[in-house]
């Protein structure tokens, strides 16, 4: 059980940092004390779904963004991916599709080299 608490806490921290918010600022926006936010981010608190929804709203993300169980990425790479997702989330479906097609073309043209 502790693994999921740590994972969700890390996701909260990563998203908070991409928004350039301190724990205190997130606490103010979500209605929690910064020590509660700190405990969540360290995986020491078992958050309720209601409280998780409040934090998602304060961070302006969907609640499912806290449960992205893909491969473990470096913090820097995860922060960049989070930033891209946040940029795309405010766009129309047509623009998101266009961005996906552009990325697909770039990756097709410049394939990843195995070392």
C-alpha positions, 0 to 999 in steps of 0.5 A: 500500500505504501508504494501507491502512496509514494507514487501519488505523492511524487506525482503531486510534487512533480505536477506542483513543481511544473506549476511553479508552486510551493507546498504552501501555495498549493495548500492555500489553493486547495484548502490544506496546510502545507504540512499536509501537502508535504506529508502527501508528497512523501507518501506518509498520508493516505489521501481521500478521493475528496481531498485528491480531487481538491488538490487536482482542482488547485493544480488545474489537472485531472485526477487521473493525472496522479495515477500515471503508472507508466515506466519510471522516468527521471524527474527532469524527463517526467517534468517535461512530459507533464509540461507538454501534457498541460500545454496540450490539455488546454487545446482543441482536439484538432490541435492535439491531433496535429501535435501528435502527428508532428511528433510522430513525423519527427520520431519517424524521421529521427528514430531513437538510436540504441546504444 
